[in-house]
Structures are given as C-alpha cells and as structure tokens.
Amino acid sequence: MPGTAKSASGDAFQRLSPDLVLRLVEEALGVRCTNLCRPLASYINRVYELEQEDGSGLVVKFYRPGRWNLAALQDEHDFLLELAGREIPVIAPLVLTGNTTLGQHQGVSFALFPKCGGRSFDEYTDEQWLEIGRLLGRVHAVGAARPPSGRIVMRPDRSTREQVRYLLSGEFIPPDLAGEFGGLAETLIQEITPFFEGVEMIRIHGDCHFSNLIYRPGESFYLIDFDDMALGPPVQDFWMLLPGYRDETLVEIDLLLEGYETFRDFDRRTLRLIEPLRAMRFIHYTAWCGYQVAEEGLSRVMPDFGTRDYWRREIDDLRDQLARIRAAGAGEIFPFS
C-alpha cells in the first residue's frame, strides 16, 4: 500500500484553488481557459473539469502526493500513450509544454486529458460482452509487451500481504479483532499463493469494473481511469465485470473470452483465480479505506470504517469467501473447452 505524505507537497495539494488550477493548466498547455472549474468525483485525487476559450473541454487530475511515485505515474501515462498509439479506445494524457505529460506544482503531479463524455452500463448484451472481450484482448496484447517499473505486483504474497501489514500497523482495527483479522488474512494468503505460481503477469488495468467502461454512441466502449494499473494476471480485468460468482456467470465468461481470443490467447486454467482475486479485493478495498482515513480523517465511501461492526462484517465476509474458495477446489481446471 503506498504510504501517506505529510509534507510540503501534501500541503500544496490541500491548498489547490480554482484560480490556481486554472493558472497551472493555462501555463502547462499554453492555452486560455474560461472561468469554469468544476470539481469531479474522486475519492483519492483532485479532479476538475475545465473549458478552453474555444469551447473544448478538459479534465485535469492532481495526483495525491505519496500514493504513487513519479515512475509509477509515468508507467500509467506510457501505457495509455501506447494504447492510444494502437488506436485502442482509451483517453490518453495530453502532451504539455516541455514535451511531458506530467506537470508539477510544489511536488504535486498533475495531468491533463481531453473531456470525453459517455455512459456506463451495469448490464451488457451478448454483443457488448463480445465487444468488451475484444477491447480487453487488445489492451492486454499491448500490456504484455513489457512490464511496468513502478507498479504493484498483484499477488497475494506481495500486494495483499503488504495491505494486511498496512492495516495492522496503522491501528485501524480494534485490538481485540486485530489478531483474528491478521490470522485469517495470513491463512488466506498461504492457501491461495500456490494458485499464482507460473501464472502470466502483465500490465493490466487493475480496476476494470462497469464504472470504468464508458460507451460513446457511434464509437465504442472506452476503458478509462488507469490509476490502479498493476502487474497482474489478465483475469483480474474480467472478474469485476461479471454479474455474479464464477460458477454463476459461465455464459458471460464464455462470451468475454470469445471476444478476447480474437486478439490474444487466454489461459483458461487461470479462471480458477477469480474467487481468490475476489478475496484479495476485499482486503485491497479495506486498505484503500484506511488510506483515506490516514489522509483525511475519514472514509467517504465507508463512513463506519474502523468501528467494531465494520470489522466484524469484514472478517465474516473474508471467512465466507475463504470457505467458498475451499469448497470450489480452486486448483481445478475450469470447465471450458
């Protein structure tokens, strides 16, 4: 889990104002903007919608200091530029004055993107599942070309263990529940780590759910928000799109893979990682809430974070998921030809 930054850059991040944002953007792009500076929803970064004098829209993202280092941010931008260069539908950062995509203000990094409207779906037709599969196949074909240099490795013995350590060391958990949570998480890590041995690890989106897929009428689905880009198994970019557990979504999985394999082979044995990855997501999300609390004193997405009731639910859910993994026999070959 990236550490927090209580520093001059953190102070500069907190002091961002509309006037300052507009000035930084105008200087970075060499353009003139109108007075529009509309905050957009973001739980970690600061994101604003702007408008150039010619009427074209911009989105500026100020990255929260301490979450990612410059190498990791550059990884995100390089991946997006590679994808856009292959005409894959993503929203790539704009090149700023100085021939860079990352601007700087008192240690705060920021990037500019063209505003691209669209809508998201929470249910897909058969043809849309095929289209999403084709999109992910194209993304992963580029992602497999080389590893990132500054991103997390999405394995239980790497990223998940680090997140558990962060939660325990940060004293987010009531003392009488910390041992139970830590012991259960360690059991989970030990049991699912062998499933990841020999699994292909490539650059992936990392947070591919329906809100990060937007549809632009007359065009296609666009994959957006690569903030959680990681080195991980390709199946990570599938499972959060599914409307249920692995064994309940065989039709959707088959459609996704039919589209995917138009552009890239997929090792169907790795579908056994879906439920272990779901358990890892439980811990990842909890650590993300902890990061918000450490930075701002509260979690806006989980207001009761840190209470006994919250941790009792998390422990029970994690135990249930571990039981599901054991019952499924996660080492099986998945029933697809």
N, C-alpha and C positions, 0 to 999 in steps of 0.2 A: 504494500500500500504506500503510495507516495506520501512523503512527510509534509507537515504543515510549515508555513513560512511566516514567522512573526518577525518581520524585518521592515526595512525601508520600502522594499517593493510591495510588501503587504499593505503598508500604509498608503502607498500611491494607488494601489488597487481600490482601496476603500474610498479614496478621495476623487474618484472619477466623477466628473460632472458633465452635463450636456455640452457646455461651452468647450470644455477641454476635449471631449470626444470629437466634436466637430473640427476643432483645430487640428488635432492629431491626424484625422482622416484626410483633411484637405492637404496637409503637408505631405502625407505619405503617398497620396495618389496624384498630387498636383492638379486637383480639380476644385471647383467651388460647389458647396452644398447649400441647400435650403436650410431652414431652421428646424426641420423635422429631426427629432432624435427620440425614437420610441423604444423603450425597453422591451425586450422579448423574454419569454420564459426560459430560464436556465437555472438549474439548481447549484451549479458549481461556478461557471464562468459568468462574465458580464457580456451580454449580447444586446446590440441596438440596431434598429432599422433606421437607415438614413436615406436621403434623396439628393441626387445631384441636381444642379440647376437645369440640366436638360431633361429632367423628369425620370431618369433611370434610377432604379432602386439599388441600394447597397445594404449589406449586413456586415457589421464589424463585431468581431469576437475578441474580448480581452481575456486572456487565459489567467486563471487564478494562480498566483505565484506559489511555488512549492509543490504543485501537483505533478507537473512534468518538467523535465529539464529541456534545454534547447535542442539536444539531439533527438529526444522523443517527439517534440513538436515538429522538428524538421522531417522526421520519419513520416508523420501524418501527412504533411504537405507534399513530400516527394511521392508518396503512394497516390494521392489524389491527382497530382500532375501526370503521373504515369498512366493512370486510368483514363483521364480526360484525353491524353495524347492518343489513346487507342479508341477514342470516340465511345467510351463506356459512359453511360449516364450517371455522372456524379457532379457535384458542384465544387469545382476546384478553386483554390485561393487565387486572388488577383496578384499580379506582379507589381510591387511597389517601386517608387523611386529608389535607386540603388540596386535594382535588379535582384530583389529579395522578396519573399512572400511573408516574412516575419518582421513586423515593426516593433520598436522598443520605446518604452517611456518609463524612465526611472526603475528599470529592472522588470517592468511588466511587458510581456509579449502580447502582440495583437496581430490579427489577420483580417483581411477584407475579402468579402465574397459578393458576387452579383446576387441580387434578390431574385429568387426563383420560386414562384408560387406553385401550389399543387395541393392535392388532397390525399389523405390516407384512408385506407380501408381496414376494417377489422375482420372482414370475411372476404375470401377470394373465390372466384370462379375457377373451373378446371383450367381454362386457358390462361388465367392470371397466375396460377401455380406454375404452369409451364414457363411463362414469361419470367417469373421471379427466379426459377431454377436456371434459366439461360443467363440471366443477369449475374447471378452468383457464380456460375461457371466461368463467365468472362472475367469477373473480378478476381477469382482465385487463380486463374491462369496467369494473370499479371502478378498476383501476390506470391506465387510460388517461385518467381524468378530469382528472388534474393530475400534474405531475412532482414528485418529491421535491426537497428543498432541500439535503440534506447527504450524499447517497449517491454512490457511484462511478458513472461512465458506462462501461458495458460495451462498449467499442470497442477494437480493437487499438491505435489510435494514442492512446488515453487510458489505460485501466486496464492493458492489457498492457505498454505502454511504461513506465509507472510501476513495475510489478512487476519488469520487467527491470532498470531503474535501481536499484531497491532491492536486488536480488540482487547486482549488480555492485559497488555502493558499500559493501555490507555485508561484502564479502570472504568470502562463503560458499563461493566456487568456487575450487578450486586455481588458482594463477596461470597455469599452462600450459594450462588448459582454459577460462579465463575469456574469452579472445578468441574462441575457437571458438563458445562458447555465445552470447556477445553478438552476433557476426556472424550466426549462424544465426537468432537471435531477431529481429534487425533485418530480415533478408531476409523472414522470415515476416510481420512487421508490414507491411512495404511491399507485399507481394503480396496480402494479404487485406484491407487497409484499404479499397480501392475497392469491395469487395463490400458494405460497410456504408453507402455513400453513398445517401441517400434512404430508408433503412430506418426504419420507425416505431420509436421508442424510448419505452417506457412504464415505469411502475413494475411490476417483476416480483419474484417470489420470489427468483430468482437462484441457488438451490442445490437445485433440485427433483429429488431422487433418491428411490429407493424407501424409504429410511430416514426421510424427511421426509413420508411419506404413511402415516398410520395408519388402520386400519379399526376402527370401533366397531360391534359387532354390533347390528343393529336400527336403525342410523342410516345412516352413510355413511362415505366417506373424508374424513379431516380433513387439511388441509395445515398442517404445523407448522414451527417454527423459522425465522422470517423474519430471522435475524441477518445474512444476506448479501443482504438486499433491495437492489436496484440499479435504475438506469435502463438498460434494455437492450431488445434485440429479443425479442418474445414467444416465438420459437422456442427461446430459451435454456431456458425452463421445460419443454420437451418432451424434448430430446435425451438427457439423462442417464437418463431412464426407459426408453429403448429398449434391447432386449437385444443390440444389435449395431450395426455401422456403418449409415450411412444407407441404402445400397443393399441391405442385408440385412434391413431392417425395414419394407418397404413396406406390409405388411398392418397392422402396429401403427400406423404413421403415419396410414394412411387411417382407422382406427377412432378414433384420438385426434381427428383433425380433424373427423370426422363428429359426434362429441360436442361439440367446441369450437364449431363453427359453429351449434349450436343457440342459442348466446347471443351470438356475436361473429364477424364476418368475419375470415378469416385470409388473408394474402397468401402464397400457396403458393410464390411465387418465393423467399421467404426461407428455404425449406428447404435452399437451397444453402449456407446459413451453418452447417449442422450440423457439418461437418468442420472448418471454420475455428474454430468455437467450441470444438471438442474440443481443438484445438491450443492455444488460449488457456487452456483449463482446465489443461493440463499446466503452463504457466508459473504460473498462479494457485496451483495446489496446491504447487508448489515454493516460491513466495514465502511461502505460508502456513506451510510447514515452517520456512523461515528466520525468520519472525516468532516461532515457538515457541522456536527456538534463541536468538534475541536476548533473549527474555523469561526463559527458564528454563534455558538452557544445553544443552538437548537437544530433539529432536523425539520425542515419544512415539509418533507414528504412523509415523515413518520413522527407526528408530534409527541407520541408517548414513548419514543425511543429512550432506553435506559431504565424504564420502570420494570418492576418485577413482572407485571402482566406481559409486557413486551417480550422479555427474555424467556418467560415460561412458554409463550407461543412459539418463539424461535426454536427453543430446544425441542419442543414436542414435534414441530414440523420437520426438523432435521432428523429426529429419530424415526419418524414415519417414512421419510424419504430413504434413509438407510435401509429400513425394512423392505421397501419397495425394490431397491437395488438387489438386495439379497434374494428376495423371492423370485425376481426375474431371472436370476442366474446371469449376471452381466457379462460373463465370458462366452455366451452362446453366439453362434453365427446367426445373423438376422435373417428371417425367412423371406428373402428376395432372391430371385434367380439372377 
